[in-house]
Amino acid sequence: MRGRRTRRRGVVAALLALPLVLAACTVASTLPEVAPAASGPAVEPAAAPADAAGLDVTGFVLEGADPGLVAASAASLDVVGVDGVLLADDGSGVGSGVGSPSDDALAQRDAAHDAGLTAQLVVSNFDEGLGDFSEAVAAGLLGSPDHRAAVVASLAADLADGGWDSVMIDLEGMSGDETAGLTAFAAELRAAVGPEVRLDVALQAATTPEGYADLGYDVPALASSLDHLTLMAYDEHGPWEADDPGPVGSLDWTAQAVDALTALAPADQVVLGVAGYGYRWGGDEPAAQVSDAAARDLAGAAASTWQDDVGEHTATLADGGVVWWSDARSLAVRVDLAQRLGIAGVAVWSLDLSDPVELAR
């Protein structure tokens, strides 16, 4: 799943800026990640785990993360989304030299199966050289029927013979130029694997229906081919806005993005992506993404504040820096929001950054 995020074997994604959408199409700067704290202030306890009864719950995990993270959250999950598999630079396929499921990814798949969970393979246009998602890679795939056929065949083989149960399409940083190709790719993948296999797509957030079209998504057409539309409702703010710290994904902004999406697709196909991480700005250290544990460690003795209207924590650090983060308490609020909105579920990015997922099922 998207955020401006660390992904694949510790590579740090370049972080981009676009107003009102979750990700951008041009590279800004690569930001360092603050390593998760070994210990830190405890998670503020909730009265009881949030009630996720009836919701589909996904936990995303980087292929190189500790597979034990899956076991720690397994009782609350239905799906483990493994990030994953990369497209070739020209979009012509996936392969052992490019991004076919690595041994690390297979270990996460096995951890999911050991816990009785669905193992979902996430395929993306992330470019490790660029350090972010690449429109050129997406265009190379989506604009060529031959390239689409090759990737569809590879993913279908992973499902038939590779032990994977599901696929998520995670193509980001696109524009309306890729809309027709993405619609065709989703339909072609569905035709290849049949109606029983779970196929999902990750969508960058927009606050208007037109905004989704601008990002390359024909939402009604995708909904007709795929099972779930996972809305990445995070990265409303980040260190790319050097002088404007703010929530990773505020409740009002999230609700606007869900409203715009459910104007285009059935609510029971929408899954709400939830951040399990934070960002810091300013002070003596470089701007960075931080895990939930690291955010609490940074806040330390500083007076952190829970913002009810936002559903996140914030603190001003001793060096003048600012940190915002979305943790287990934030997830509980968004589980409640998903229940009230009548959508299909929630998905946490990502288990290697977030607090363990603990929900009542």
C-alpha positions in Angstrom: 0.0 0.0 0.0 0.9 3.5 -0.6 2.0 6.2 1.6 5.1 8.1 1.2 6.7 5.1 2.7 9.7 2.9 3.4 9.5 -0.2 1.4 11.3 -3.2 0.0 14.4 -4.3 1.9 14.8 -1.0 3.7 14.7 1.3 0.7 13.1 4.7 1.6 10.5 6.0 -0.8 10.9 9.5 -2.1 8.1 11.6 -0.6 5.9 13.7 -2.9 3.4 16.5 -2.5 0.0 17.0 -4.0 -2.9 18.9 -2.5 -5.9 16.9 -1.4 -4.5 13.6 -2.8 -2.5 11.0 -1.2 0.5 10.9 -3.5 2.2 12.8 -6.3 3.5 12.0 -9.7 6.9 13.8 -9.5 9.8 13.1 -7.2 10.6 15.6 -4.4 13.1 14.5 -1.8 13.9 11.2 -0.2 13.4 11.3 3.6 15.1 9.2 6.1 13.2 6.8 8.3 13.6 6.9 12.1 14.0 3.3 13.1 11.3 1.8 15.4 12.2 2.3 19.0 13.2 -0.8 20.9 11.1 0.5 23.8 9.2 3.6 24.6 6.1 5.0 26.3 3.3 2.4 26.3 0.4 2.6 23.9 -2.4 4.5 25.6 -4.8 1.7 26.6 -8.3 1.7 25.2 -11.3 0.6 27.3 -11.6 -2.4 25.1 -10.4 -3.5 21.6 -12.4 -1.8 18.9 -15.3 -3.9 17.6 -14.4 -4.9 14.0 -17.2 -7.5 13.8 -18.2 -7.9 10.2 -15.3 -5.9 8.8 -12.6 -7.3 6.5 -9.2 -6.5 8.1 -5.9 -6.4 6.2 -2.5 -5.9 7.6 0.2 -5.0 5.1 3.8 -6.0 5.7 7.0 -5.4 3.8 8.6 -8.5 2.4 11.8 -8.1 4.4 10.1 -7.5 7.7 10.0 -10.0 10.6 7.4 -12.6 9.8 6.7 -12.7 13.5 4.8 -9.4 13.0 2.1 -11.4 11.3 1.6 -13.7 14.2 1.5 -10.8 16.7 -1.6 -9.3 14.9 -3.1 -12.5 13.4 -6.1 -12.8 15.7 -7.4 -9.5 14.4 -6.7 -10.0 10.7 -8.3 -11.7 7.7 -5.7 -10.8 5.1 -1.9 -10.3 5.0 -1.0 -8.0 2.1 2.7 -8.7 1.2 4.6 -5.9 -0.4 5.4 -7.8 -2.8 6.4 -7.9 -6.4 7.6 -5.2 -8.8 7.1 -4.5 -12.4 10.0 -4.4 -14.9 11.2 -0.9 -15.6 9.5 -0.9 -19.0 6.3 -2.6 -17.6 6.9 -5.6 -19.7 6.6 -8.2 -17.0 7.8 -9.4 -13.6 10.7 -11.7 -13.1 13.4 -13.1 -10.9 15.6 -10.2 -11.7 12.9 -7.6 -11.2 10.4 -8.4 -8.6 9.0 -11.9 -8.6 8.2 -13.0 -5.1 11.4 -13.2 -3.1 12.2 -15.7 -0.4 11.4 -12.9 2.1 8.0 -12.5 0.5 7.4 -16.2 0.5 8.2 -16.3 4.3 5.4 -13.7 4.8 3.1 -15.8 2.7 3.8 -18.8 4.8 3.4 -16.8 8.1 -0.1 -15.8 6.8 -1.0 -19.3 6.0 0.3 -20.6 9.3 -2.1 -18.2 11.0 -5.0 -19.3 8.8 -5.1 -16.0 6.9 -5.4 -15.0 3.2 -1.9 -14.3 1.7 -2.3 -11.4 -0.8 0.5 -10.5 -3.2 0.8 -6.8 -3.8 2.1 -5.9 -7.3 3.3 -2.3 -7.8 5.0 0.2 -10.1 7.5 1.1 -7.4 10.9 2.0 -8.9 13.8 1.2 -6.6 16.2 3.4 -8.5 13.8 6.3 -8.4 12.8 5.6 -4.8 9.1 6.1 -5.5 6.2 5.0 -7.7 6.8 5.6 -11.4 4.2 6.7 -13.9 6.6 5.6 -16.7 6.6 2.0 -15.4 2.8 2.1 -15.0 2.4 3.5 -18.6 4.8 0.8 -19.9 2.5 -1.9 -18.5 -0.9 -0.4 -19.1 -0.3 1.0 -22.6 0.8 -2.3 -24.1 -1.6 -5.3 -24.6 1.4 -7.5 -24.8 2.9 -6.3 -21.5 -0.4 -6.6 -19.8 -0.8 -10.1 -21.0 2.7 -11.0 -19.7 2.0 -9.6 -16.3 -1.4 -11.2 -16.1 0.1 -14.6 -16.9 2.8 -14.2 -14.3 0.3 -13.2 -11.6 -2.1 -16.0 -12.6 0.8 -18.5 -12.2 1.6 -17.1 -8.7 -2.1 -17.8 -7.8 -2.3 -21.2 -9.4 1.1 -22.6 -8.5 2.9 -20.2 -6.2 0.8 -20.6 -3.1 -0.8 -17.1 -3.2 -4.5 -16.6 -2.5 -5.1 -13.1 -3.8 -3.5 -10.2 -5.6 -3.7 -6.5 -5.0 -2.9 -4.0 -7.8 -1.0 -1.1 -6.4 -0.3 1.3 -9.3 0.3 4.9 -8.2 1.6 8.2 -9.4 -0.6 7.9 -12.5 -2.7 10.4 -14.4 -5.8 10.1 -16.6 -3.6 8.9 -19.4 -3.4 5.5 -17.8 -7.1 5.1 -17.0 -8.1 2.9 -20.0 -5.1 0.7 -19.6 -5.7 0.1 -15.8 -9.4 -0.7 -16.5 -8.3 -3.2 -19.2 -5.6 -4.7 -17.0 -8.1 -5.3 -14.1 -10.6 -7.0 -16.5 -7.9 -9.1 -18.1 -6.6 -10.3 -14.7 -10.1 -11.2 -13.6 -10.7 -13.1 -16.8 -7.5 -15.1 -16.3 -8.0 -16.1 -12.7 -11.8 -16.5 -12.7 -14.5 -15.2 -10.4 -13.6 -16.9 -7.2 -10.1 -15.4 -6.6 -9.9 -12.3 -4.5 -8.6 -9.4 -6.6 -8.2 -5.9 -5.0 -6.8 -2.5 -6.0 -5.2 0.2 -3.9 -6.4 3.8 -4.6 -4.8 7.0 -3.8 -7.1 9.4 -2.0 -9.1 12.2 -3.6 -11.8 14.3 -2.0 -14.0 14.6 -5.1 -15.2 12.0 -7.6 -13.4 14.0 -10.3 -10.2 13.7 -8.3 -10.2 9.9 -8.7 -10.5 10.2 -12.4 -7.5 12.6 -12.4 -5.5 10.0 -10.7 -6.2 7.4 -13.4 -9.0 5.5 -11.8 -12.3 4.7 -13.6 -13.7 3.6 -10.2 -17.0 2.1 -11.5 -15.2 0.0 -14.1 -12.6 -1.2 -11.5 -15.4 -2.1 -9.1 -17.0 -4.2 -11.8 -13.8 -6.3 -12.2 -12.4 -6.3 -8.7 -13.6 -7.3 -5.2 -12.3 -4.4 -3.0 -11.1 -0.9 -3.5 -8.7 0.0 -0.7 -8.5 3.7 -0.1 -5.2 4.9 1.1 -6.4 7.5 3.5 -3.0 8.6 4.8 -0.3 11.2 3.8 -2.7 14.1 4.0 0.4 15.9 5.4 4.1 15.0 5.5 7.6 16.3 5.6 7.4 17.3 2.0 5.3 20.2 3.4 8.3 21.5 5.3 6.5 24.4 7.0 3.1 22.9 7.4 3.1 19.9 9.8 -0.3 18.2 10.2 -2.1 14.9 10.6 -1.2 11.9 8.6 -4.8 11.5 7.7 -7.4 13.5 9.6 -10.9 12.2 10.2 -12.6 15.0 8.2 -10.3 14.5 5.2 -10.7 10.7 5.4 -14.5 11.0 5.5 -14.5 13.3 2.4 -12.3 10.8 0.5 -14.7 7.9 1.4 -17.7 10.0 0.5 -16.2 10.8 -2.9 -15.3 7.1 -3.5 -18.7 5.7 -2.4 -20.3 8.1 -4.9 -18.7 6.0 -7.6 -18.6 2.4 -6.1 -20.6 0.4 -3.7 -19.7 1.0 -0.1 -19.5 -2.8 0.6 -16.5 -2.9 -1.8 -14.5 -0.1 -0.1 -11.8 -0.8 2.4 -10.4 2.1 4.5 -6.6 2.2 4.6 -5.3 3.4 7.9 -1.9 4.7 8.8 0.1 2.9 11.5 3.0 5.4 11.5 3.8 9.1 11.8 6.0 11.9 10.6 8.3 14.5 12.3 9.1 17.9 11.0 11.7 20.5 12.0 14.0 20.6 15.0 17.6 19.2 14.9 16.9 16.1 12.9 15.9 15.6 9.3 12.3 15.2 8.4 11.4 11.6 8.6 8.7 8.9 8.7 8.5 7.3 12.2 7.0 4.1 13.5 4.4 4.4 16.2 6.9 3.3 18.9 9.5 5.7 17.6 7.0 8.6 17.6 6.2 7.9 21.3 9.9 7.7 22.0 10.5 11.0 20.3 7.7 12.7 22.2 9.3 11.3 25.4 8.6 13.7 28.2 7.0 16.3 25.9 3.4 16.9 26.4 1.7 14.9 23.6 -1.9 15.7 22.8 -4.6 13.4 21.5 -6.7 15.4 19.0 -10.3 14.0 19.2 -11.4 15.8 16.0 -8.4 14.5 14.1 -8.0 11.0 15.6 -4.2 11.3 16.0 -1.5 12.3 18.5 0.8 15.2 18.1 3.7 16.6 20.2 6.1 19.5 20.0 9.6 18.2 20.7 12.2 19.7 22.9 14.2 20.8 19.8 11.2 22.6 18.4 10.3 19.8 16.0 6.7 18.5 15.6 5.5 15.0 15.3 2.1 13.6 14.3 1.3 9.9 14.4 -1.6 7.5 13.9 -1.5 4.5 16.2 -3.7 1.8 17.8 -6.0 4.4 19.3 -6.3 6.1 15.8 -7.1 2.7 14.3 -9.9 2.1 16.8 -11.5 5.4 15.8 -11.3 4.5 12.2 -12.8 1.1 12.7 -15.7 2.9 14.3 -15.9 5.2 11.3 -15.9 2.2 8.9 -18.7 0.6 10.8 -20.7 3.9 10.7 -20.1 4.4 7.0 -21.1 0.8 6.2 -17.9 0.1 4.2 -16.3 -3.3 3.9 -13.3 -3.1 6.1 -10.0 -1.5 7.2 -6.4 -2.1 6.2 -3.3 -1.0 8.2 -0.1 0.2 6.6 2.0 -1.4 7.9 2.7 -4.0 10.5 6.4 -3.2 10.6 5.7 0.4 11.6 2.4 0.2 13.4 1.3 -1.0 16.9 0.1 -4.6 16.8 -3.4 -4.8 15.5 -5.8 -5.7 18.3 -9.4 -5.7 17.4 -12.5 -7.5 18.7 -13.7 -9.9 16.0 
